Amino acid sequence: MYQLNLPPFNVKVKKIDDKLMVFDGLRRKYVSLTPEEWVRQHFVNYLITEKKFPPNLIANEMQINLNGLMKRCDTVVYNSHLTPLVIVEYKAPEVKITQQVFEQVVRYNIVLRVRYLIVSNGINHYCCLMDYENQTFSYLKFIPNFTELLC
């Protein structure tokens, strides 16, 4: 597949009816192996193994209602009270992270009002800390560990 700027791991891939599928451990099923899904699986692995995010507090393809339209957040991370804490949006490695990509995740955040927004194409990763009191946000130089998110 693609070489990413994420730690490698043992990805479970198999062919079903001439279609490549990858096992999503969070959803506990095989899903179509698209470039974006390749990024998702590696990024979620990174969050769990490197950043110590509890797997039971991470959901892939979380459905939300945005102005009467059903949308899906690529990944949502919750705190221990099951309050949304992070939205992660993935793009394929060849897709540049643009303002339009951030606008997509910001629209999802209208519904969830999380503290952190992350966007990744597997090569470049950006994390924003939302400041609702001052109606601003700031880009972080790194993606925090799970315990740092809770501070």
Contacts in CASP RR format, 6 or more apart in sequence:
PFRMAT RR
TARGET T0000
AUTHOR 0000-0000-0000
METHOD contacts of the structure
MODEL  1
MYQLNLPPFNVKVKKIDDKLMVFDGLRRKYVSLTPEEWVRQHFVNYLITE
KKFPPNLIANEMQINLNGLMKRCDTVVYNSHLTPLVIVEYKAPEVKITQQ
VFEQVVRYNIVLRVRYLIVSNGINHYCCLMDYENQTFSYLKFIPNFTELL
C
1 33 0 8 1.000
1 35 0 8 1.000
1 38 0 8 1.000
2 35 0 8 1.000
2 38 0 8 1.000
2 39 0 8 1.000
2 92 0 8 1.000
2 93 0 8 1.000
2 122 0 8 1.000
4 38 0 8 1.000
4 39 0 8 1.000
4 42 0 8 1.000
4 93 0 8 1.000
4 122 0 8 1.000
4 123 0 8 1.000
5 122 0 8 1.000
5 123 0 8 1.000
5 124 0 8 1.000
5 125 0 8 1.000
6 39 0 8 1.000
6 42 0 8 1.000
6 43 0 8 1.000
6 45 0 8 1.000
6 46 0 8 1.000
6 122 0 8 1.000
7 42 0 8 1.000
7 45 0 8 1.000
7 46 0 8 1.000
7 49 0 8 1.000
7 50 0 8 1.000
8 42 0 8 1.000
9 42 0 8 1.000
9 45 0 8 1.000
9 49 0 8 1.000
11 22 0 8 1.000
11 23 0 8 1.000
11 38 0 8 1.000
11 41 0 8 1.000
11 42 0 8 1.000
12 22 0 8 1.000
12 23 0 8 1.000
12 30 0 8 1.000
13 20 0 8 1.000
13 21 0 8 1.000
13 22 0 8 1.000
13 23 0 8 1.000
13 33 0 8 1.000
14 20 0 8 1.000
14 21 0 8 1.000
14 23 0 8 1.000
14 30 0 8 1.000
15 21 0 8 1.000
16 30 0 8 1.000
19 32 0 8 1.000
20 32 0 8 1.000
20 33 0 8 1.000
21 30 0 8 1.000
21 31 0 8 1.000
21 32 0 8 1.000
21 33 0 8 1.000
22 30 0 8 1.000
22 31 0 8 1.000
22 32 0 8 1.000
22 33 0 8 1.000
22 37 0 8 1.000
22 38 0 8 1.000
22 41 0 8 1.000
23 29 0 8 1.000
23 30 0 8 1.000
23 31 0 8 1.000
24 30 0 8 1.000
24 31 0 8 1.000
24 37 0 8 1.000
24 40 0 8 1.000
24 41 0 8 1.000
24 60 0 8 1.000
25 55 0 8 1.000
26 44 0 8 1.000
26 55 0 8 1.000
26 58 0 8 1.000
26 59 0 8 1.000
26 60 0 8 1.000
27 60 0 8 1.000
27 61 0 8 1.000
31 37 0 8 1.000
34 92 0 8 1.000
35 92 0 8 1.000
35 93 0 8 1.000
35 94 0 8 1.000
36 74 0 8 1.000
36 90 0 8 1.000
36 91 0 8 1.000
36 92 0 8 1.000
38 93 0 8 1.000
39 90 0 8 1.000
39 91 0 8 1.000
39 92 0 8 1.000
39 93 0 8 1.000
39 120 0 8 1.000
39 121 0 8 1.000
39 122 0 8 1.000
40 60 0 8 1.000
40 74 0 8 1.000
40 75 0 8 1.000
40 90 0 8 1.000
42 122 0 8 1.000
43 75 0 8 1.000
43 88 0 8 1.000
43 90 0 8 1.000
43 120 0 8 1.000
43 122 0 8 1.000
43 125 0 8 1.000
44 58 0 8 1.000
44 60 0 8 1.000
44 75 0 8 1.000
47 53 0 8 1.000
47 58 0 8 1.000
47 77 0 8 1.000
47 88 0 8 1.000
47 143 0 8 1.000
47 146 0 8 1.000
48 54 0 8 1.000
48 55 0 8 1.000
48 58 0 8 1.000
51 143 0 8 1.000
51 144 0 8 1.000
51 145 0 8 1.000
51 146 0 8 1.000
52 145 0 8 1.000
52 146 0 8 1.000
52 147 0 8 1.000
53 77 0 8 1.000
53 146 0 8 1.000
54 146 0 8 1.000
57 77 0 8 1.000
57 78 0 8 1.000
57 79 0 8 1.000
57 80 0 8 1.000
57 82 0 8 1.000
58 75 0 8 1.000
58 76 0 8 1.000
58 77 0 8 1.000
58 78 0 8 1.000
59 75 0 8 1.000
59 76 0 8 1.000
59 77 0 8 1.000
59 78 0 8 1.000
60 74 0 8 1.000
60 75 0 8 1.000
61 72 0 8 1.000
61 73 0 8 1.000
61 74 0 8 1.000
62 72 0 8 1.000
62 73 0 8 1.000
62 75 0 8 1.000
62 76 0 8 1.000
63 70 0 8 1.000
63 71 0 8 1.000
63 72 0 8 1.000
63 73 0 8 1.000
64 70 0 8 1.000
64 71 0 8 1.000
64 72 0 8 1.000
64 73 0 8 1.000
64 108 0 8 1.000
64 111 0 8 1.000
64 112 0 8 1.000
65 71 0 8 1.000
65 111 0 8 1.000
66 107 0 8 1.000
66 108 0 8 1.000
66 110 0 8 1.000
66 111 0 8 1.000
71 107 0 8 1.000
71 108 0 8 1.000
73 87 0 8 1.000
73 88 0 8 1.000
73 89 0 8 1.000
73 108 0 8 1.000
73 112 0 8 1.000
74 87 0 8 1.000
74 88 0 8 1.000
74 89 0 8 1.000
74 90 0 8 1.000
75 86 0 8 1.000
75 87 0 8 1.000
75 88 0 8 1.000
75 90 0 8 1.000
76 84 0 8 1.000
76 86 0 8 1.000
76 87 0 8 1.000
76 88 0 8 1.000
76 112 0 8 1.000
76 114 0 8 1.000
77 84 0 8 1.000
77 85 0 8 1.000
77 86 0 8 1.000
77 88 0 8 1.000
77 146 0 8 1.000
77 149 0 8 1.000
78 84 0 8 1.000
78 85 0 8 1.000
79 85 0 8 1.000
79 149 0 8 1.000
79 150 0 8 1.000
84 112 0 8 1.000
84 113 0 8 1.000
84 114 0 8 1.000
85 114 0 8 1.000
85 115 0 8 1.000
85 116 0 8 1.000
85 149 0 8 1.000
85 150 0 8 1.000
86 114 0 8 1.000
86 115 0 8 1.000
86 116 0 8 1.000
86 117 0 8 1.000
86 118 0 8 1.000
86 149 0 8 1.000
87 105 0 8 1.000
87 108 0 8 1.000
87 109 0 8 1.000
87 112 0 8 1.000
87 114 0 8 1.000
87 116 0 8 1.000
87 117 0 8 1.000
87 118 0 8 1.000
88 118 0 8 1.000
88 119 0 8 1.000
88 120 0 8 1.000
89 101 0 8 1.000
89 104 0 8 1.000
89 105 0 8 1.000
89 108 0 8 1.000
89 117 0 8 1.000
89 118 0 8 1.000
89 119 0 8 1.000
89 120 0 8 1.000
90 119 0 8 1.000
90 120 0 8 1.000
90 121 0 8 1.000
90 122 0 8 1.000
91 97 0 8 1.000
91 101 0 8 1.000
91 119 0 8 1.000
91 120 0 8 1.000
91 121 0 8 1.000
92 121 0 8 1.000
93 121 0 8 1.000
93 122 0 8 1.000
93 123 0 8 1.000
94 121 0 8 1.000
95 101 0 8 1.000
95 121 0 8 1.000
96 121 0 8 1.000
97 119 0 8 1.000
97 120 0 8 1.000
97 121 0 8 1.000
97 124 0 8 1.000
97 126 0 8 1.000
101 119 0 8 1.000
102 117 0 8 1.000
102 119 0 8 1.000
102 126 0 8 1.000
102 128 0 8 1.000
105 117 0 8 1.000
105 119 0 8 1.000
106 117 0 8 1.000
109 117 0 8 1.000
109 130 0 8 1.000
113 130 0 8 1.000
113 132 0 8 1.000
114 130 0 8 1.000
115 129 0 8 1.000
115 130 0 8 1.000
115 149 0 8 1.000
116 127 0 8 1.000
116 128 0 8 1.000
116 129 0 8 1.000
116 130 0 8 1.000
116 144 0 8 1.000
116 149 0 8 1.000
117 127 0 8 1.000
117 128 0 8 1.000
117 130 0 8 1.000
117 137 0 8 1.000
118 125 0 8 1.000
118 126 0 8 1.000
118 127 0 8 1.000
118 128 0 8 1.000
118 143 0 8 1.000
119 125 0 8 1.000
119 126 0 8 1.000
120 126 0 8 1.000
125 143 0 8 1.000
126 139 0 8 1.000
127 139 0 8 1.000
127 140 0 8 1.000
127 142 0 8 1.000
127 143 0 8 1.000
127 144 0 8 1.000
128 137 0 8 1.000
128 138 0 8 1.000
128 139 0 8 1.000
128 140 0 8 1.000
129 137 0 8 1.000
129 138 0 8 1.000
129 140 0 8 1.000
130 137 0 8 1.000
131 137 0 8 1.000
131 138 0 8 1.000
END
